[in-house]
């Protein structure tokens, strides 16, 4: 493995690329409680943007595809394993890569929006309590949805809600940093963490559990928890989203231009880094048996932990999408907003619904219900369906949740009690 010194050069170039993609496109303005870096043109009459809710709703819908595939497919190998997968199966999994980064980014912007009606100390307290709440949900209510039993055979799964909650807890302290320092922190964490890819949990010795929490997926045997989402670089992604918050207050045309320029700059940075194959992902792309599989190798970026290439090719298009969604109107926008306005409710409800449907599907295939009350990795051999049924089940789950999400969204918007902000 190359020495740390030998990799400083590529890191510096990679860091410059991402800094340019952020800093040359926009000097991010500050919220009112800070000294602005740039004049801010607020639009106080509009409390939330339809495009933000629509983008969140879009990735919520896409996210359900990944989880439905887990519980309905007969495939028992990793869909991005190029030695076994097909293009259709690969892309069914790959498209869901956009979900977690977009959640994290928009959670950061939501934190900034929440800070407009709170003091900084109040915002820090809110982020701390909401973060703890999400972690508790992950290890209890959400954990049970994956298993449908209390044995938790593979351990409690610390997944996206864990990462969101812990990142909020970290952001509760980070918001006290000057914005240039916070930007430097976020860029360094996102762009620089791949320098640490060669350090395994075994290398960390007695600190192996801490290293699993921070950077390498792995178990915490003493707590019966498996860390699927290490916190680096997710804390940096949420901080980056927080820094983007003030852009939402700019006039519509200026806001769209900034999001578009930033998104395209990130995509360009991805193309440069990925083509060069020298830094940005622990799994370089390689020539495969044909051009299609080579292209899949090219876009097959690492999610656990999320690499720099992964960040660029997911957050970049998300920002472009945010700009494009500003021009969307009509029933499609309204449909996506319903899900985007109640993300936590949707997340919990879709897991219970799809697992219930999987139990029913397993019984119809002749398996005992008890064999289906397990996490998807332990579903019985012989159970499952091809991609057409997976996509049909996905559409069924999304459409069945629409009335409940619409009802809950109406209740939440009308609610004035403090606890609504935690739902």
C-alpha positions as semicolon CSV with decimal commas, in nm:
position;residue;x (nm);y (nm);z (nm)
1;X;0,000;0,000;0,000
2;X;0,136;0,348;-0,086
3;X;0,271;0,543;0,207
4;X;0,083;0,836;0,353
5;X;0,342;1,076;0,217
6;X;0,300;0,937;-0,132
7;X;-0,073;1,001;-0,117
8;X;-0,059;1,362;-0,002
9;X;-0,027;1,485;-0,360
10;X;-0,346;1,317;-0,483
11;X;-0,528;1,425;-0,169
12;X;-0,428;1,784;-0,224
13;X;-0,550;1,774;-0,584
14;X;-0,875;1,608;-0,480
15;X;-0,929;1,861;-0,203
16;X;-0,871;2,149;-0,443
17;X;-1,127;2,001;-0,683
18;X;-1,402;1,979;-0,426
19;X;-1,314;2,318;-0,276
20;X;-1,337;2,473;-0,622
21;X;-1,669;2,299;-0,686
22;X;-1,806;2,460;-0,371
23;X;-1,623;2,785;-0,323
24;X;-1,585;2,913;-0,679
25;X;-1,954;2,869;-0,752
26;X;-2,093;3,052;-0,450
27;X;-1,968;3,244;-0,152
28;X;-2,218;3,094;0,087
29;X;-2,415;3,362;0,274
30;X;-2,476;3,347;0,644
31;X;-2,798;3,325;0,842
32;X;-2,900;3,643;1,022
33;X;-2,723;3,545;1,347
34;X;-2,383;3,547;1,173
35;X;-2,180;3,816;1,005
36;X;-2,265;3,762;0,638
37;X;-1,992;3,673;0,390
38;X;-2,217;3,805;0,116
39;X;-2,533;4,019;0,115
40;X;-2,839;3,805;0,172
41;X;-3,170;3,865;-0,002
42;X;-3,421;3,681;0,215
43;X;-3,768;3,581;0,110
44;X;-3,941;3,568;0,448
45;X;-4,287;3,518;0,301
46;X;-4,198;3,165;0,192
47;X;-4,121;2,934;0,480
48;X;-4,034;2,626;0,273
49;X;-3,952;2,550;-0,086
50;X;-4,163;2,305;-0,282
51;X;-3,850;2,191;-0,467
52;X;-3,681;2,083;-0,142
53;X;-3,985;1,881;-0,035
54;X;-4,014;1,734;-0,385
55;X;-3,648;1,629;-0,395
56;X;-3,677;1,471;-0,052
57;X;-3,996;1,297;-0,162
58;X;-3,830;1,168;-0,479
59;X;-3,545;1,005;-0,291
60;X;-3,790;0,864;-0,034
61;X;-3,976;0,691;-0,316
62;X;-3,650;0,562;-0,468
63;X;-3,530;0,443;-0,127
64;X;-3,829;0,212;-0,095
65;X;-3,712;0,029;-0,409
66;X;-3,392;-0,078;-0,236
67;X;-3,569;-0,211;0,071
68;X;-3,843;-0,383;-0,130
69;X;-3,572;-0,550;-0,337
70;X;-3,411;-0,676;-0,016
71;X;-3,731;-0,848;0,096
72;X;-3,876;-0,965;-0,236
73;X;-3,587;-1,076;-0,456
74;X;-3,459;-1,430;-0,486
75;X;-3,106;-1,296;-0,545
76;X;-2,871;-1,381;-0,260
77;X;-2,560;-1,194;-0,374
78;X;-2,462;-0,828;-0,370
79;X;-2,633;-0,661;-0,671
80;X;-2,321;-0,453;-0,741
81;X;-2,094;-0,760;-0,756
82;X;-1,987;-0,737;-1,119
83;X;-1,890;-1,103;-1,131
84;X;-2,253;-1,212;-1,073
85;X;-2,492;-0,925;-1,138
86;X;-2,686;-0,812;-1,445
87;X;-2,713;-0,450;-1,565
88;X;-3,080;-0,431;-1,461
89;X;-3,012;-0,566;-1,113
90;X;-2,703;-0,347;-1,072
91;X;-2,891;-0,029;-1,168
92;X;-3,185;-0,120;-0,943
93;X;-2,942;-0,107;-0,653
94;X;-2,719;0,172;-0,783
95;X;-2,994;0,429;-0,833
96;X;-3,073;0,410;-0,461
97;X;-2,723;0,540;-0,383
98;X;-2,871;0,889;-0,422
99;X;-3,095;0,850;-0,119
100;X;-2,871;0,863;0,189
101;X;-2,655;1,159;0,072
102;X;-2,964;1,357;-0,024
103;X;-3,129;1,282;0,313
104;X;-2,815;1,398;0,490
105;X;-2,773;1,709;0,276
106;X;-3,135;1,817;0,320
107;X;-3,124;1,740;0,692
108;X;-2,842;1,993;0,710
109;X;-3,040;2,258;0,522
110;X;-3,341;2,182;0,744
111;X;-3,123;2,242;1,049
112;X;-3,035;2,585;0,915
113;X;-3,402;2,661;0,844
114;X;-3,490;2,552;1,199
115;X;-3,225;2,795;1,326
116;X;-3,402;3,092;1,169
117;X;-3,666;3,081;1,442
118;X;-3,434;2,982;1,726
119;X;-3,128;3,121;1,896
120;X;-2,808;2,932;1,837
121;X;-2,827;2,771;2,180
122;X;-3,187;2,667;2,117
123;X;-3,090;2,519;1,781
124;X;-2,804;2,325;1,938
125;X;-3,040;2,186;2,201
126;X;-3,296;2,089;1,937
127;X;-3,036;1,913;1,720
128;X;-2,898;1,727;2,020
129;X;-3,238;1,601;2,133
130;X;-3,360;1,514;1,784
131;X;-3,034;1,331;1,714
132;X;-3,070;1,120;2,029
133;X;-3,433;1,051;1,936
134;X;-3,336;0,922;1,589
135;X;-3,067;0,694;1,731
136;X;-3,316;0,549;1,981
137;X;-3,568;0,493;1,703
138;X;-3,305;0,317;1,492
139;X;-3,225;0,071;1,768
140;X;-3,586;0,001;1,871
141;X;-3,887;0,073;1,650
142;X;-3,692;0,067;1,323
143;X;-3,479;-0,228;1,431
144;X;-3,789;-0,436;1,499
145;X;-3,927;-0,354;1,152
146;X;-3,623;-0,518;0,990
147;X;-3,656;-0,838;1,195
148;X;-4,017;-0,873;1,312
149;X;-3,878;-1,059;1,613
150;X;-3,694;-0,971;1,932
151;X;-3,398;-1,204;1,878
152;X;-3,212;-0,960;1,649
153;X;-3,001;-1,251;1,523
154;X;-2,756;-1,032;1,330
155;X;-2,752;-0,758;1,591
156;X;-2,910;-0,415;1,601
157;X;-2,838;-0,240;1,271
158;X;-2,693;0,111;1,295
159;X;-2,798;0,239;0,957
160;X;-2,910;0,565;0,798
161;X;-3,119;0,691;1,092
162;X;-2,826;0,623;1,322
163;X;-2,601;0,825;1,091
164;X;-2,856;1,106;1,068
165;X;-2,899;1,117;1,445
166;X;-2,530;1,108;1,528
167;X;-2,457;1,371;1,261
168;X;-2,720;1,597;1,418
169;X;-2,557;1,550;1,756
170;X;-2,223;1,650;1,603
171;X;-2,381;1,945;1,421
172;X;-2,517;2,072;1,753
173;X;-2,156;2,159;1,839
174;X;-2,036;2,245;1,490
175;X;-2,284;2,530;1,444
176;X;-2,076;2,737;1,688
177;X;-1,781;2,737;1,446
178;X;-1,726;3,033;1,212
179;X;-1,864;2,943;0,872
180;X;-1,526;2,937;0,692
181;X;-1,397;2,696;0,957
182;X;-1,706;2,480;0,925
183;X;-1,663;2,475;0,546
184;X;-1,301;2,367;0,584
185;X;-1,408;2,094;0,828
186;X;-1,676;1,960;0,592
187;X;-1,448;1,965;0,286
188;X;-1,163;1,796;0,472
189;X;-1,388;1,521;0,606
190;X;-1,553;1,455;0,269
191;X;-1,245;1,488;0,050
192;X;-0,975;1,357;0,280
193;X;-1,113;1,053;0,458
194;X;-1,017;0,813;0,177
195;X;-0,657;0,856;0,289
196;X;-0,755;0,634;0,582
197;X;-0,896;0,349;0,373
198;X;-0,594;0,129;0,438
199;X;-0,653;0,125;0,814
200;X;-0,868;-0,172;0,916
201;X;-1,047;-0,237;1,243
202;X;-0,781;-0,498;1,322
203;X;-0,511;-0,233;1,276
204;X;-0,687;-0,022;1,538
205;X;-0,644;-0,291;1,804
206;X;-0,838;-0,209;2,119
207;X;-0,986;0,092;1,941
208;X;-1,150;-0,129;1,676
209;X;-1,506;-0,052;1,795
210;X;-1,436;0,320;1,773
211;X;-1,289;0,275;1,424
212;X;-1,606;0,090;1,318
213;X;-1,817;0,377;1,446
214;X;-1,607;0,630;1,259
215;X;-1,487;0,473;0,935
216;X;-1,512;0,097;0,874
217;X;-1,840;-0,097;0,894
218;X;-1,822;-0,362;1,162
219;X;-1,967;-0,505;1,482
220;X;-1,972;-0,374;1,834
221;X;-1,992;-0,715;2,003
222;X;-2,037;-0,582;2,355
223;X;-2,352;-0,394;2,249
224;X;-2,477;-0,647;1,989
225;X;-2,477;-0,367;1,730
226;X;-2,347;-0,377;1,373
227;X;-2,236;-0,038;1,235
228;X;-2,349;-0,027;0,872
229;X;-2,308;0,350;0,837
230;X;-1,978;0,474;0,987
231;X;-2,005;0,842;1,072
232;X;-1,728;0,964;0,841
233;X;-1,799;1,139;0,608
234;X;-2,171;1,175;0,690
235;X;-2,110;1,440;0,955
236;X;-1,931;1,644;0,690
237;X;-2,217;1,598;0,443
238;X;-2,469;1,728;0,696
239;X;-2,244;2,023;0,777
240;X;-2,222;2,096;0,404
241;X;-2,601;2,093;0,383
242;X;-2,617;2,335;0,676
243;X;-2,383;2,570;0,493
244;X;-2,610;2,556;0,187
245;X;-2,912;2,666;0,392
246;X;-2,883;3,040;0,328
247;X;-2,891;2,980;-0,049
248;X;-3,258;2,887;-0,010
249;X;-3,334;3,250;0,077
250;X;-3,187;3,389;-0,243
251;X;-3,415;3,496;-0,532
252;X;-3,535;3,198;-0,738
253;X;-3,324;3,261;-1,050
254;X;-3,006;3,317;-0,852
255;X;-3,075;3,015;-0,633
256;X;-3,130;2,787;-0,934
257;X;-2,813;2,907;-1,102
258;X;-2,605;2,845;-0,791
259;X;-2,740;2,495;-0,737
260;X;-2,693;2,411;-1,104
261;X;-2,335;2,540;-1,114
262;X;-2,238;2,364;-0,795
263;X;-2,396;2,038;-0,907
264;X;-2,227;2,044;-1,247
265;X;-1,893;2,130;-1,087
266;X;-1,921;1,826;-0,861
267;X;-2,011;1,600;-1,151
268;X;-1,709;1,732;-1,343
269;X;-1,489;1,666;-1,038
270;X;-1,621;1,309;-1,024
271;X;-1,547;1,251;-1,393
272;X;-1,192;1,377;-1,350
273;X;-1,115;1,177;-1,035
274;X;-1,286;0,859;-1,149
275;X;-1,129;0,863;-1,495
276;X;-0,786;0,928;-1,350
277;X;-0,842;0,638;-1,105
278;X;-0,580;0,773;-0,864
279;X;-0,785;0,889;-0,564
280;X;-1,141;0,919;-0,440
281;X;-1,253;0,558;-0,401
282;X;-1,094;0,247;-0,250
283;X;-1,225;0,037;-0,542
284;X;-1,082;0,165;-0,873
285;X;-1,278;0,088;-1,188
286;X;-1,139;-0,161;-1,437
287;X;-1,202;-0,304;-1,781
288;X;-1,469;-0,576;-1,779
289;X;-1,592;-0,837;-2,027
290;X;-1,779;-0,579;-2,234
291;X;-1,844;-0,206;-2,256
292;X;-2,164;-0,212;-2,050
293;X;-1,998;-0,390;-1,760
294;X;-1,698;-0,157;-1,784
295;X;-1,935;0,139;-1,753
296;X;-2,093;-0,024;-1,448
297;X;-1,747;-0,069;-1,299
298;X;-1,682;0,301;-1,362
299;X;-1,989;0,412;-1,165
300;X;-1,958;0,137;-0,901
301;X;-1,850;0,367;-0,619
302;X;-1,811;0,270;-0,253
303;X;-2,095;0,348;-0,011
304;X;-1,962;0,195;0,314
305;X;-1,795;0,425;0,405
306;X;-1,913;0,677;0,147
307;X;-1,616;0,767;-0,070
308;X;-1,536;1,105;-0,219
309;X;-1,640;0,974;-0,560
310;X;-1,968;0,853;-0,409
311;X;-2,032;1,197;-0,263
312;X;-1,958;1,379;-0,588
313;X;-2,171;1,157;-0,814
314;X;-2,470;1,162;-0,578
315;X;-2,475;1,511;-0,426
316;X;-2,380;1,673;-0,757
317;X;-2,684;1,538;-0,945
318;X;-2,900;1,605;-0,637
319;X;-2,814;1,976;-0,656
320;X;-2,883;1,977;-1,030
321;X;-3,213;1,807;-0,956
322;X;-3,293;2,068;-0,694
323;X;-3,245;2,340;-0,955
324;X;-3,462;2,158;-1,210
325;X;-3,738;2,080;-0,961
326;X;-3,782;2,453;-0,901
327;X;-3,948;2,464;-1,244
328;X;-4,172;2,164;-1,179
329;X;-4,541;2,215;-1,108
330;X;-4,863;2,021;-1,123
331;X;-4,960;1,678;-0,991
332;X;-4,612;1,527;-1,003
333;X;-4,479;1,798;-0,773
334;X;-4,775;1,756;-0,541
335;X;-4,731;1,379;-0,533
336;X;-4,363;1,400;-0,436
337;X;-4,425;1,671;-0,176
338;X;-4,664;1,447;0,015
339;X;-4,378;1,206;0,092
340;X;-4,111;1,474;0,129
341;X;-4,297;1,658;0,403
342;X;-4,318;1,353;0,632
343;X;-3,985;1,173;0,584
344;X;-3,960;1,007;0,927
345;X;-4,320;0,887;0,922
346;X;-4,273;0,748;0,571
347;X;-3,945;0,579;0,658
348;X;-4,085;0,390;0,956
349;X;-4,417;0,308;0,790
350;X;-4,265;0,176;0,466
351;X;-4,042;-0,072;0,652
352;X;-4,336;-0,221;0,842
353;X;-4,558;-0,232;0,534
354;X;-4,306;-0,393;0,300
355;X;-4,204;-0,653;0,558
356;X;-4,570;-0,740;0,620
357;X;-4,621;-0,780;0,245
358;X;-4,308;-0,997;0,227
359;X;-4,446;-1,223;0,502
360;X;-4,769;-1,259;0,304
361;X;-4,575;-1,329;-0,016
362;X;-4,368;-1,594;0,160
363;X;-4,678;-1,766;0,296
364;X;-4,828;-1,769;-0,055
365;X;-4,508;-1,935;-0,176
366;X;-4,551;-2,204;0,087
367;X;-4,315;-2,088;0,361
368;X;-4,421;-2,072;0,728
369;X;-4,483;-1,719;0,850
370;X;-4,217;-1,770;1,118
371;X;-3,954;-1,816;0,847
372;X;-4,038;-1,473;0,712
373;X;-4,015;-1,286;1,042
374;X;-3,643;-1,233;1,001
375;X;-3,412;-0,973;0,858
376;X;-3,386;-1,004;0,479
377;X;-3,042;-1,162;0,491
378;X;-3,193;-1,465;0,668
379;X;-3,501;-1,523;0,452
380;X;-3,540;-1,890;0,352
381;X;-3,366;-2,036;0,050
382;X;-3,603;-2,063;-0,244
383;X;-3,811;-1,762;-0,146
384;X;-3,826;-1,459;-0,370
385;X;-3,914;-1,315;-0,708
386;X;-3,759;-1,160;-1,016
387;X;-3,728;-0,789;-1,085
388;X;-4,076;-0,745;-1,243
389;X;-4,241;-0,854;-0,917
390;X;-3,995;-0,646;-0,716
391;X;-4,094;-0,334;-0,911
392;X;-4,464;-0,417;-0,876
393;X;-4,422;-0,459;-0,500
394;X;-4,233;-0,128;-0,486
395;X;-4,515;0,060;-0,661
396;X;-4,767;-0,108;-0,431
397;X;-4,583;0,000;-0,116
398;X;-4,542;0,361;-0,234
399;X;-4,905;0,400;-0,344
400;X;-5,045;0,231;-0,034
401;X;-4,858;0,480;0,185
402;X;-4,983;0,787;-0,003
403;X;-5,313;0,838;0,189
404;X;-5,146;0,788;0,527
405;X;-4,862;1,028;0,441
406;X;-5,107;1,290;0,315
407;X;-5,314;1,259;0,633
408;X;-5,010;1,275;0,860
409;X;-4,867;1,572;0,668
410;X;-5,189;1,767;0,719
411;X;-5,187;1,688;1,089
412;X;-4,821;1,784;1,123
413;X;-4,862;2,119;0,947
414;X;-5,158;2,204;1,172
415;X;-4,987;2,081;1,490
416;X;-4,851;2,346;1,724
417;X;-4,728;2,125;2,006
418;X;-4,349;2,100;2,053
419;X;-4,332;1,729;1,984
420;X;-4,441;1,764;1,621
421;X;-4,093;1,893;1,538
422;X;-3,954;1,550;1,635
423;X;-4,184;1,363;1,396
